[in-house]
Amino acid sequence: MNQKYSAFLNSKQRKLLGIVVCLIVTSVVLFDNGNTVYSITHGKISGTGYGNNGERFGSFVACSEPDVVHYFKGSNIHFETSLSDDSAIRDNSDISLGFWVIEFISDNSQSPIRIGGQIIESNLNDETYTLLGEKTFDDVCNNVGNAITLTGGCGENTKIWLSNSNNEEVGSVTPPNGDKIDYLFGSEVNCF
């Protein structure tokens, strides 16, 4: 009887040891994969830029057609996206849900002139972000369905770059000579 009890106890100990080893291996694989530590919390990237509000800097959109450039008194940009649970902290890249919109200020238009769309992937690395998405509406060049990329730095007084697969350009017009630069001025971009 003592042998049966001893064998039973050893069996229980072996099972417990097996479970502990499985938990350790699983946590090492899931939470320390190549020095990448995974997050279990949601992240958010949002930005609002009023630097091109027409008081100092204007804005421009160069359409994909040759020599088609639209100038505006100014613009403001807003974007927001949420990162999914399984994105990595070091290289925070994954599927996300969000939107982006740029509203242009024009002297001769009663209604807002906008371009914008959806954000489907986000990458947050240190204090910079890259947002990938699609242009789903366009009141300027009337060209939708293009893949877009928004990039810039987190914080205040940042620059926001927009590029798209159709080679359209969106940027700022600077005083005093009206030089074109290929980014918009950001007021505040929060990455958390």
C-alpha positions in Angstrom: 0.0 0.0 0.0 2.9 2.3 0.8 4.2 1.7 -2.8 0.8 2.7 -4.3 0.7 5.9 -2.2 4.2 6.7 -3.2 3.5 6.1 -6.9 0.3 8.1 -6.7 2.2 11.0 -5.1 4.9 10.9 -7.7 2.3 10.9 -10.4 0.7 14.0 -8.9 4.0 15.7 -8.5 5.0 14.8 -12.1 1.7 16.3 -13.4 2.2 19.5 -11.3 5.8 19.8 -12.5 4.6 19.3 -16.1 2.0 22.1 -15.8 4.6 24.5 -14.3 7.1 23.7 -17.1 4.3 24.3 -19.7 3.4 27.6 -18.2 7.0 28.8 -18.1 7.6 27.8 -21.7 4.4 29.4 -22.9 5.2 32.7 -21.1 8.7 32.7 -22.6 7.4 32.1 -26.1 4.5 34.6 -25.8 6.1 37.4 -23.8 9.8 37.3 -24.7 10.1 36.4 -28.4 13.4 37.7 -29.7 13.6 40.4 -27.1 10.2 41.8 -28.2 7.9 42.2 -25.2 4.2 42.1 -26.0 1.6 44.4 -24.5 -1.8 43.4 -23.3 -3.2 46.9 -23.2 -4.8 49.0 -26.0 -2.8 51.9 -27.4 -4.0 55.0 -29.1 -2.5 57.5 -31.5 -4.3 60.8 -32.1 -3.3 64.1 -33.7 -4.7 67.5 -34.4 -2.9 70.0 -36.5 -3.9 73.7 -36.8 -0.5 75.0 -37.8 -1.9 75.7 -41.3 -4.9 77.6 -40.1 -4.5 80.4 -42.7 -3.1 83.0 -40.3 0.5 82.3 -41.3 0.9 79.2 -43.4 -1.2 78.2 -46.4 -1.7 74.7 -47.8 -1.5 73.0 -51.2 -2.6 69.8 -52.8 -0.7 68.6 -56.0 -2.9 66.1 -57.8 -1.5 63.2 -59.7 -2.3 64.9 -63.0 0.6 67.0 -64.3 0.4 70.7 -63.4 -2.8 70.4 -61.3 -2.1 72.1 -58.0 -4.7 73.6 -55.7 -3.8 76.3 -53.2 -5.7 77.0 -50.0 -5.7 79.7 -47.3 -4.9 76.9 -44.8 -5.9 73.5 -43.5 -6.3 71.5 -40.3 -5.8 67.8 -39.9 -7.2 65.3 -37.5 -6.5 61.6 -37.1 -7.1 58.9 -34.5 -6.5 55.2 -34.3 -6.6 52.5 -31.7 -3.9 49.8 -31.6 -5.0 46.2 -31.0 -4.1 44.1 -27.9 -1.3 42.0 -29.5 0.9 44.8 -30.7 4.5 44.9 -29.6 5.8 47.6 -27.3 9.2 47.9 -29.0 7.8 47.9 -32.5 4.1 48.6 -32.0 2.8 47.5 -35.4 -0.5 45.8 -36.0 -4.0 46.1 -37.4 -5.8 49.1 -36.0 -9.1 51.0 -36.6 -9.1 54.7 -37.2 -9.7 57.6 -39.4 -7.9 60.7 -40.8 -9.3 63.9 -42.4 -7.8 67.1 -43.7 -10.1 70.1 -44.0 -8.9 72.9 -46.3 -9.8 76.5 -45.7 -10.8 78.3 -48.9 -11.8 81.9 -49.4 -14.3 81.1 -52.2 -16.1 78.0 -50.8 -19.2 77.9 -48.6 -18.8 74.2 -47.7 -15.7 72.4 -46.3 -13.3 70.9 -48.7 -11.9 67.7 -47.4 -9.8 64.6 -48.1 -9.7 61.7 -45.7 -10.3 58.0 -45.1 -9.6 55.1 -42.8 -6.5 53.9 -41.0 -6.0 50.1 -41.0 -2.5 49.6 -39.6 -0.3 51.5 -37.1 3.3 51.4 -36.2 4.6 53.2 -33.1 8.3 53.1 -32.5 9.9 55.2 -29.8 8.4 58.7 -30.3 7.5 58.3 -34.0 4.4 56.8 -35.7 3.5 55.5 -39.2 -0.2 55.0 -40.0 -1.3 53.1 -43.1 -4.7 53.5 -44.6 -6.8 54.4 -47.6 -8.3 57.6 -49.0 -12.0 57.1 -49.1 -13.2 60.6 -49.9 -11.5 63.5 -51.8 -13.1 66.9 -52.5 -9.9 68.2 -54.1 -8.5 65.8 -56.7 -11.6 63.5 -56.7 -9.3 60.5 -56.5 -10.2 57.8 -54.0 -9.0 54.2 -53.2 -5.3 55.2 -52.9 -3.2 53.7 -50.1 -1.9 56.5 -47.8 0.8 56.8 -45.2 0.8 59.4 -42.4 4.1 59.7 -40.5 5.5 62.1 -37.9 6.7 62.5 -34.3 4.7 62.4 -31.1 4.4 65.5 -29.1 3.7 69.2 -29.6 4.6 71.4 -32.6 5.3 68.3 -34.8 5.4 67.9 -38.6 2.9 65.5 -40.3 3.8 63.9 -43.6 1.1 62.5 -45.9 2.0 60.4 -48.9 -0.1 58.2 -51.1 0.2 55.5 -53.8 -1.0 58.0 -56.5 2.0 60.4 -55.9 -0.3 63.3 -54.9 1.4 65.8 -52.5 -0.1 67.6 -49.6 1.9 70.2 -47.8 2.3 73.8 -46.5 3.0 77.1 -48.2 5.4 79.2 -46.2 5.8 83.0 -46.1 7.2 85.3 -47.3 7.8 83.8 -50.8 5.1 81.1 -50.8 7.6 78.2 -50.9 6.0 74.7 -50.8 7.2 72.2 -48.2 5.9 68.6 -48.2 4.4 68.4 -44.7 1.7 69.9 -42.6 2.3 71.5 -39.3 1.0 69.6 -36.3 -0.3 71.2 -33.2 -0.3 68.1 -30.9 0.1 64.4 -31.6 -0.5 62.0 -28.6 0.8 58.5 -28.7 -0.2 56.3 -25.7 
